Amino acid sequence: MPRIRPYRASDWDAFVTLDVETGLHTLRYATEKERQAFQARWPEELKARFGWGPEGPTLDEARLHVLEDDDGDYAGHLWVSFRDDPLTGLPRLWVNTMAIVPKHRSRGWGRLLVDHAEDEARHRGACSLGLAVDADNVVARKLYEEMGFQTVRLRMIKPLPGKTERPPKS
């Protein structure tokens, strides 16, 4: 039976590997150059943008939970943040990222992580649990809908021709 525990500094390599894989899936329509830039940039971005330290992310009352398989190996993670919803002002627990190592997918462990997030949301006094999911991630969307999540907002992006690279910072 898998178990969920707090992140430890020794989880960094496994976490980054899986989080980069998750990010690359989201960037599946990006150019190869953009994908390579993401892979190179993401570990430092985590540290700078999310206040990453030995205990994991430190901003927005964040917590990173690690899913271990029966052998105690890294099987996935759940990264949550606690902050007020900007529209309603009500406290919400946000799932920043949730991922399962490929060999452990389709075992119901995603449901286990969502249940853990719900328990944490209740414990921390949140009024709701929020997350974002890629529009074409049918498996994840089905899971979330089965677990009572409702689509309340869609985010759309239109690439601009010739604007695939970010201008240099001055």
PyMOL commands that set and color helices and strands:
alter all, ss='L'
color gray80, all
select helices_A, chain A and resi 9-26+32-50+102-104+109-123+138-146
alter helices_A, ss='H'
color red, helices_A
select strands_A, chain A and resi 3-6+63-68+74-84+91-100+128-131
alter strands_A, ss='S'
color yellow, strands_A
deselect
rebuild
show_as cartoon
